[in-house]
Amino acid sequence: ASLAEIMDRFSAQGLSVINMMIGGFPNTIYGREGRDEEIERLQTSIIAAGNVGLPVIEYNFYAHRLTEGYYEVEGRGGAGYTGYRYDDVKDLPPIAEKGEHDAESLWENLTYLLEAIIPVAEKAGVRMALHPNDPPVPVSRGNDQIVKSFEDWKRLLAIVDSPSNGMTYHSGVTSEI
């Protein structure tokens, strides 16, 4: 009902909501107990999105996002940009409650998720869009980052070959990596 309310509110103004972000599945990312319950909630949300005509659900899949390296840059005419310095933060230690996760275990966890939700998304007429790691650094506080390159994107799309398994991309970060 709350999703339909959002869709209707925008529709009443002549606008179409075409993409919404979903989160709330850390046990799935980390491969921990409770991930099947999280996936069931995701499946329910995907069905709800299809029922109200939301075509795209965007999500992230990383064990940690290394945001500590961001800084503000003033551009032409006072416009603000976001810069990034990996060298300043690349050696930060892992966060205890998140632990350390290697690339292959994260790929296994992502595969487990996609094999469970993409068939549901297909039936619901919804496309899932993974947002690549942002920033696209190799390691974030002891955690490998698995969606940071073009090769990684190709691997993602090959996990479940379906129009409902996709990615999203935007640019706008200047980097000093």
N, C-alpha and C positions, 0 to 999 in steps of 0.2 A: 504493500500500500504506500509506503513512504517513497519508494522508487517511482511509482506511478504519479505521485504528487509532484515530484521534481520534474518529471517529463511533461506533465500537464501544465505546470506553471510556465515553463519555457515555451511550450507549444501555443499557449494563449497569447504570447507576445510575438508569434510568428517565427520562433526559433526552434531548431531541432537539436537535441542533445545527442551527440554521436559517439561519445567516449566518456567513460567514468573509470576512475582508479579504484582498485580493490586491494585490500591488504588483510592483515590479521591471520597469517598462517606461518608463524615462526617455527613451530614444531615440524612442519613439512620441509621447510628450508634446511633445518638442522638434522632432519632424519630422526626426530625424537618421538617418544610415546605421545599419543594424542594427535598425530598427523592425520589419521583416518577420519577423526571427528572434524578436524579443520577442513579436510577435503570434502566431506559431506556438506558442510556449510557453504563452501565455495560452489558446489554443484547446485545447491538450492538457490544461491544468488544468481548463478548463470541462467537457470530456468526462469527466475523472476525477471531478469533482464530481457530475455527473449519474449516473455509474455507482455512486456510493456513497450517493446520495439527498440530497445537500446542495442545498437549494432556492434559496439566494441567495448570490451572490458580490458583495461590496461592493468598491468601488475609488475612488480619488481621481484627479483629473485637473487638476493645476495645476502651473505652471512653478516656482512658489515659494510656500510657505505662510508668511505673515508672523506668526510666533509670537512675535516679540520684544516685541509689545505686551501680552502677557498678564501679569496679576499676580493675586495671591491676595487674596481678600476674606473677612473673617470675618463670618459671618452669625449669625442668631439661635441662641442656645444653643451657640455655638462652631462651628457648621457651616461648612465651607469652601466657598467659591464661587470661580469664576474670572471675573475682570474683564478688560476690554480697553480700551486707550487708543490709538486709531489716530493721533491727532495727534502722539504721542511717536515714532512709527516710520514715518510715511507717506513721509518723504523719504529713507529709507535707500537707499544706492546698490545697483545690481544686483550680484549675485555673479558673478564672471568666468566660472566654469565652467558656470553656468546661462544666462548671457546675458540678453537682453531679448526678450520675445515679446509681440506685439500680439494683441488679441482674435481677429481674423479668422484669423490663422495657427493659433492654438490651436483655434478651432472647426473649421478644416479638418483638423487632426490628430486631433481627437476624432471627426469624421465618418469619417475613414479607419479608425480603430480600430473604431468601432461597426459599420460596414458589413462588416468582417471577422469580428467575434466574435458579433454578435447572431444570425445564422443558425445558428451552431454552438451557441449557448446554447439556441435554440429546439429544435433536434434533441435536445439533451441534457436538456431539461426543467429548465433552470436560468434563473433571473432574475438579470440583472446590475443592480446598484444603485449608481449614482454618488452619492457623498457630496458635497454642495455645498461650495463653498469655505468653509473654517472657519479664520479668521473671514471673514465676507462683506464684505471690503474691496474697493474698486475696483482698486487697484494694490498689488502686493507686490514690493518691490525692483525696480522697473522692468518688472514683468510684469503685464499685464492679467489680471484674474480673471474667468473666464467663467461660473461657476455660482454667482452671488451674489444672484440675485433671482428672483422668481416668473416673470418673462418669460424669464429664462435657462433655468429648469426646463422651461418649455413648449417652448422651442427644442430642448433636449436630447431631449425625448420625441418631437419631430417628426422627428428625424434618421432614425430607423428605427422605424416604427410597429409595435411588437410588445410583447406582454406581457413579453417577455424584456429589454426596454429600459426600465429604471426608475431610480428614485432612492431615496435614504434621507434621513431628516432626523431630527435630534434637537435639542432646545433645552437650554440650561443655561448659556449665557454671557451675562453682563451686559455691555453695551457702552457706551462713551463715544465714539461715532463722530460 
